[in-house]
Amino acid sequence: MLSAGRRARNLDAEDMISMDPAYVTALAALAGSAIGGMTSFCSSWLGQSAQFRTQLLLSDKGRKQELYRDFVDEASNLYIDALTHDTPDLSKAIRLYALINRMRVLSSHKVIEEAHKVARLIVDSYTEPNKSFKEIRAMVGQHALDPLHAFSEACREELLQLSTRRSTTALSAATSPESNASRAAS
């Protein structure tokens, strides 16, 4: 004869073994829904994150392109003015230095350094004797009338680095293990 305590232990073990199949099915469905929901959330979050980073890089590139274009326009006008006049137009010169200061916030050290070289060349050109049209034409023939060449090359380098970083960011987001797992789950 079994003792009462032993019978209670046997009943508990039997109750645990015989689980209602409806509970198993319901738990499996809930677990599947939870995993599917988390996978969907993670893939959406990763996609949005990659898209946001790409938008920031494109916005940054656009601002730099506009700033560099403004600098090139202003510096070109001032350089021709410096070659043909003795006295500088200070309001235009201040605008050039304002553009350089804006570059300090957005641009690399190399771009800023080249912009300073252009500004120094322009200021120094005001102190030199005025050039005639014939002299300016000779400078064009000798490729001496391109003070923005090094600046333009530095800008191009920086913008190419931004493009490379953007494509690398997009590629890494597209090939990350999380995004691959979310695509496989879909």
N, C-alpha and C positions, 0 to 999 in steps of 0.2 A: 504494500500500500504506500502511495506517495504522500508525502507530507503536504500540508496546505501551502506552505511557502514555495515548495518545489513546483506544485501545480500552477501557482500564479506566475512563476517565472516561465514555465512552458507555454502558458497561454499568451503572455506578452510576446514571446519570441514568435509564436504562431501568428499573432495579429500583425506583427511587423512584416513577416514574410508574405502574407496574403494581403497585398495592397490592391485596391480597386483599380482596374485598368483605365478607367475614365480619368483618374487623377494623374496617371502617368502621361496620358495623351494631352491633358490640359497643361501640365507642367512643361512638356516638350514644346507645345505650341507657344506658350509664354516665353520660354527661353529662346526659341527661334525668332519670335517677334522682337525681343530685346536685342538680340545679336544683329538682326537685320536693320533695326532702327539705329543702332550705334554705328554700324558700317556706313549707312546712308549719311548720317550726321558727319562722320569723319571725312568721308569723301567730299561732301559739300564744303566743309570747313577748309580742307586742303586746297580745293579748287578755287575758292574765294580768296584764300590767302595768296596763292600764286598770282591770281589775276590782279589783286591789289598791289602786290610788289611790282608787277609789270607796269601797271598804270603809273605808279610813282616814278619809276625809271623813265618812262616816256615823257611824263610831265617835266621831270628834271632836265631831260635832254632838250625838250622844246624851249624851256626857259633859257638854257645856255645858248642855244642856237640864236634866239632872238637878241640876247645880250651881245653875243659876238658880232652879229650883223650890225647892230647899232654902233658898236665900237669901230668896226671897219668903216662904216659910212662916215662917222664923225672924224676919225683919224685921217681918212683920205682927204676929206675937205680941208681939215686943218693943215695937213702937210702941203697941199698945193698952195694954200694961203700963205704958209710960212716961206715957201720958195719964192713967192712973188710979192711979198709985203715985208716991211720992216717991223711994224707994230702988230702984236697979236690981238685978236679979239678975245678978251678975257672970259666973256660969257661962254664962248664955245670951248675954250680951254678948260674951264671949270666943268663943263658937261663931260668932257673926255675923262677927267679925273673922277667924276662921279661914277662913270661907267666902270672904271678900274676898281673903285671901292665896292661896287656891286659884285664884281668878279671875285673879290676876296671872300665873299660869302659862299659862292657856288663853285668856283673853279679851282683847278690844281695850282700848285706853286709855280710850275713851269709856264702856264698860261699867263699868270699874273706877272711873272718876271718879263716875259716877252712884251706884254702890254706896257710895262714901265719903260722898256727900251724904246718902244715906238714913241711914247710920250716925250722921253728925253730927246730923241732925234728931232721931233717937231719943235720943241722949245729951242734947241740948239740951232735949228734951221732959221729961226727968226733973226738970230744975230749975224748970220752970214749975208753977204751981198745978195740982192734980188737976182733971180734968174730970168733971163729973157726966154721967149718962146723957143728960140733956136737952141738955147742951152737945155731947156726941158726936153725938147725933141731928141737931142743927143743923149740925154740921160735915159730916155725910153729905149733907144737903140742899144745902149750898153746894159740894159736891165738894172739900172741904178735907181729907178723910180718905183721901187717895190719895197717900201719899208715894212710892209705887213706880211711878208712872206713867212718869216719864222713864226710870227704870231699865228698865222693861218694854219701852219703845219702843227703847232702845239694844240690848237683847237681841234683840228681834225683827229689827232691822236687821242685826245680826251673823249671826243664823241664816239670814236670807234671802240674805245674801252667801255663806254656805257652800253653800246650796242652788243658787245661781246658779253658783258655782264647780264644784260637783259635776256639774251638767248640762252645763256648758261642757267639762269634762274628758271626760265620757262622749261628748259630741258630737265633740270633736276626735279622740278615739281611733277613733270609728266612721268618720270621714270622712278619716282620714289616708291619704296615697297608698300607704303600705305595706299597710294593711289592705285597701284597694281592690284592690291588685295580688294579694294573697293570696286574696281572694274570687274574683277572675277566674281564678286558677290552679286553684282547687278544682273 
